[in-house]
Amino acid sequence: MPEPRLPRLALTDRAGRLRILAVQESGHGSDVLPPVDAAEVEHGALPRLSWPSWADRGRLVVSATTANGRPALWLLDPGHAKPVLLYRPPPGQPVEIAPGVPHYANPSPDGRAIALATPGERALVLLLADPNQPGDPPEVTRGAPIFSTWSPSGDALLVHAGAVIQRMDRAAPGALTTVGLNSVDIRVPAWSPDGQHFATIRHGESRNAVVLHGRDGHHLARIGAVRGTGALAWSPDGALLAVSGSEGGNAHTSIDLIRVRGNETENLVKDRILLWLWSPDGSRIAYLRRAGVEGALAWRIVHLDGRTALSSGPFYPGPLFAVVIAFFDQYLHSQRLWSPDGRFLLAAGRIAVNGPPPDVWGGNILLWDTAGGHPLQVLAQGEIASWHA
């Protein structure tokens, strides 16, 4: 029998290079292709690559920046075709949407389109880039803030711009259908795994309603409630909708599970939660919490079957990983933190240790083996990483 394929991930290291690693069961990684130096992709002063996101057929969407503030988005096929320029903003535009973040690229699940949020005049602009037909990507909409989520098949995109949620069909990107108004208590709505429905949050006086819509925007049912600003994510089988609420500040205070067909709600977690996500098989939810040491965080995994929760050791998040945490409901659409086999969780930063840190200025890609009993370990030097699906 052929050996199972090792999970792969893409990372950008401290030198701004792109690396693709295969991760062994032991948690050690090895390069499967030669690293891609930023100078092979981008011209200019001290180029750096960052924010790798997987597209189709092993291709990667990667941001490239230079020391003089020249951002661009490239499509890379490491070891094969030459890099392809997808977008470079015109001169005079702002160069970042946040510190260290030139733009946000959200590839569709089938890799045939990329929703690109980029700085424009007095607002963010959402563009639709085609990896197979590079050129000037058309504008979808503009506003502030802008969030986006692709349907599971990639044929439609929900766009949250300002307080309005609209649906864009990829076959007609110039026509937007409004499917939600006054959407001030959620950033990213959640598609059901079959792509026939989406869930969002409707503002209420005391508690906000979790509501279910058909893909055309018609209201179907109120299925739950949440306090404050919420985040939503469906279980992989579509039976459960996880919802967390935040009453001020950056932390969410709980995770509830809503059984969609029965409208039954069960509390799973009560804690201060900074980021959370489903395991690939839907049997667990992982979340990040404060670890007691100032500035340190730790992973915690809860099992839906009631088994004992697991916790990782503490770590200090790096600056790019801190952006992922702050906007996790958006970034987890493009940055995969859980390996496809459900074994390893990623983070980026440095492991908390007693005494002076051995590498205070450098960042690392951190790996936690969730099989239990394994400490957090350094996989490689790096700033940010993402698993291949």
LINCORNOR-V832580 format. One record per residue. PHI is phi in whole degrees, -180 to 180 (999 if undefined). OMEGA is omega in radians with two decimals (999 if undefined). Layout:
# LINCORNOR-V832580
PHI|OMEGA, PHI|OMEGA
This chain:
# LINCORNOR-V832580
999|3.12, -69|3.11, -69|3.12, -63|-3.11, -72|3.14, -72|3.09, -63|-3.12, -116|3.02, -142|3.05, -110|3.10, -141|2.96, -111|-3.04, -92|-3.06, -65|3.12, -84|-3.14, 81|3.07, -92|3.03, -100|3.07, -125|3.04, -121|-3.06, -115|2.89, -102|-3.04, -107|3.13, -76|3.08, -61|3.12, -72|-3.09, 92|3.08, -89|-3.12, -112|3.07, -139|3.14, -65|3.08, -97|3.06, -142|3.07, -61|3.10, -58|3.10, -99|3.11, -76|-3.10, -61|-3.14, -67|3.05, -76|-3.06, -111|-3.00, -118|3.05, -95|3.11, 121|-3.03, -77|3.01, 47|-3.12, -67|3.12, -140|3.05, -104|3.13, -161|3.09, 53|3.10, -71|3.06, -132|-3.09, -77|3.01, -107|-3.11, -98|3.01, 52|3.10, 78|3.09, -82|-3.07, -129|2.97, -96|-3.02, -135|3.02, -83|3.08, -129|3.12, -134|3.07, -124|-3.08, -64|3.14, -94|3.02, 73|-3.14, -119|-3.06, -87|3.08, -156|3.09, -117|-3.06, -124|2.99, -107|-3.09, -116|3.02, -125|-2.97, -54|3.13, 82|-3.09, -130|-3.02, -76|3.09, -71|3.09, -59|-3.14, -119|3.10, -75|3.11, -95|-3.11, -164|2.95, -135|-3.09, -65|3.11, -67|3.13, -59|3.08, 94|3.11, -85|3.03, -57|-3.03, -100|-3.12, -145|2.96, -96|3.06, -163|-3.13, -56|-3.14, 79|-3.09, -125|-3.11, -69|3.14, -168|3.08, -121|-3.12, -108|-3.10, -123|-3.14, -68|3.07, -69|-3.10, -58|3.12, -91|3.07, 74|-3.06, -92|3.12, -155|3.13, -134|3.01, -83|-3.00, -123|3.04, -91|-3.01, -141|-3.13, -65|3.01, -132|3.13, -74|3.07, 60|3.11, -167|2.98, -85|3.12, -119|3.06, -103|3.13, -110|3.10, -120|-3.11, -93|3.11, -109|-3.10, -64|-3.10, -95|3.08, -138|-3.10, -61|-3.13, 163|3.10, -72|-3.10, -70|-3.14, -71|3.09, -83|3.07, -92|3.12, -165|3.06, -146|-3.11, 163|3.10, -156|-0.10, -79|3.05, -129|3.04, -130|-3.09, -148|3.06, -149|-3.13, -84|2.95, -65|-3.08, -57|3.12, -87|-3.13, 82|-3.10, -89|-3.12, -146|-3.11, -130|2.96, -91|-3.09, -120|3.07, -107|3.14, -121|-3.06, 67|3.14, -110|-3.05, -117|3.02, -106|3.13, -127|3.07, -110|3.05, -112|3.00, -88|-3.05, -61|3.12, -69|-3.14, -140|-3.01, -65|-3.13, -83|-3.09, -112|3.13, -109|3.09, -110|3.12, -73|-3.12, -123|3.12, -164|3.12, -120|3.09, 52|-3.09, -89|-3.03, -101|-3.06, -111|3.09, -151|3.07, -98|-3.04, -124|3.03, -66|-3.01, -125|3.02, -72|2.96, -72|-3.09, -60|3.11, -88|3.09, 75|-3.10, -94|-3.10, -140|2.90, -142|3.13, -110|3.09, -149|-3.11, -123|3.13, -105|-3.07, -64|3.09, -133|-3.06, -76|-3.13, -107|3.06, -129|3.12, -88|-3.08, -90|2.94, -89|-3.01, -124|-3.13, -111|3.12, -123|2.88, -72|-3.07, -64|3.08, -83|3.09, 100|3.14, -67|3.10, -68|3.13, -107|-3.07, -167|2.90, -92|-3.01, -115|3.14, 180|-3.12, -145|-3.14, -152|3.08, -93|3.06, 71|3.14, -71|-3.03, -120|3.00, -130|-3.03, -129|3.02, -158|3.12, -81|2.95, -66|-3.10, -56|-3.14, -89|3.08, 80|-3.10, -81|-3.05, -123|2.99, -120|3.08, -88|-3.13, -137|3.06, -125|-3.14, -120|-3.13, -134|3.13, -108|-3.11, 86|-3.10, 75|-3.08, -95|-3.04, -94|2.97, -86|-2.99, -112|-3.13, -167|2.96, -129|3.07, -110|3.07, -110|3.11, -106|3.02, -80|-2.90, -63|-3.08, -73|-3.10, -105|-3.09, 56|3.11, -96|-3.10, -118|3.12, -131|3.08, -77|3.11, -103|-3.05, -138|2.87, -124|-3.06, -171|2.98, -89|-2.93, -114|-3.11, -101|-3.14, -159|3.06, -150|-3.13, -161|3.07, -75|2.92, -72|-3.11, -58|-3.14, -94|3.09, 77|-3.11, -91|-3.05, -144|2.94, -127|3.07, -105|3.06, -145|3.09, -102|-3.13, -138|3.03, -65|-3.03, -108|3.10, 94|3.08, -81|-3.07, -56|3.11, 86|-3.08, -89|3.12, -126|3.06, -150|3.01, -77|2.97, -140|-3.11, -117|3.05, -113|-3.14, -99|3.14, -69|-3.13, -88|3.05, 90|3.10, -63|-3.08, -60|3.12, -68|3.12, -116|3.10, -132|3.07, -88|2.98, -74|-3.09, -78|3.05, -149|3.07, -102|-3.09, -70|3.02, -75|-3.03, -64|3.13, -73|3.09, -67|3.07, -64|3.06, -66|3.08, -57|-3.14, -63|-3.07, -64|-3.12, -126|-3.00, -62|-3.12, -66|3.02, -93|-2.99, -69|3.13, -72|2.99, -80|-3.10, -122|-3.13, -113|-3.10, -89|-3.09, -96|-3.12, -107|-3.13, -61|-3.07, -57|3.13, -85|3.10, 78|-3.06, -92|-2.98, -110|2.99, -112|-3.14, -101|2.88, -151|3.09, -146|-3.12, 152|3.08, -143|-3.11, -75|3.11, -73|3.14, -134|3.03, -75|-3.14, 86|-3.12, -62|3.12, -66|-3.09, -70|-3.03, -146|-2.94, -66|-3.06, -94|-3.06, -98|3.09, -107|3.12, -136|2.94, -86|-3.05, -107|-3.07, -127|3.04, -122|3.09, -82|-3.04, -81|3.07, -65|3.04, 106|3.06, 79|-3.10, -113|3.12, -77|2.98, -62|-3.10, -137|3.08, -82|3.07, -88|-3.10, -166|2.97, -66|3.13, 174|-3.08, -105|-3.09, -158|-3.09, -149|3.11, -154|3.11, -75|2.96, -78|-3.10, -65|999
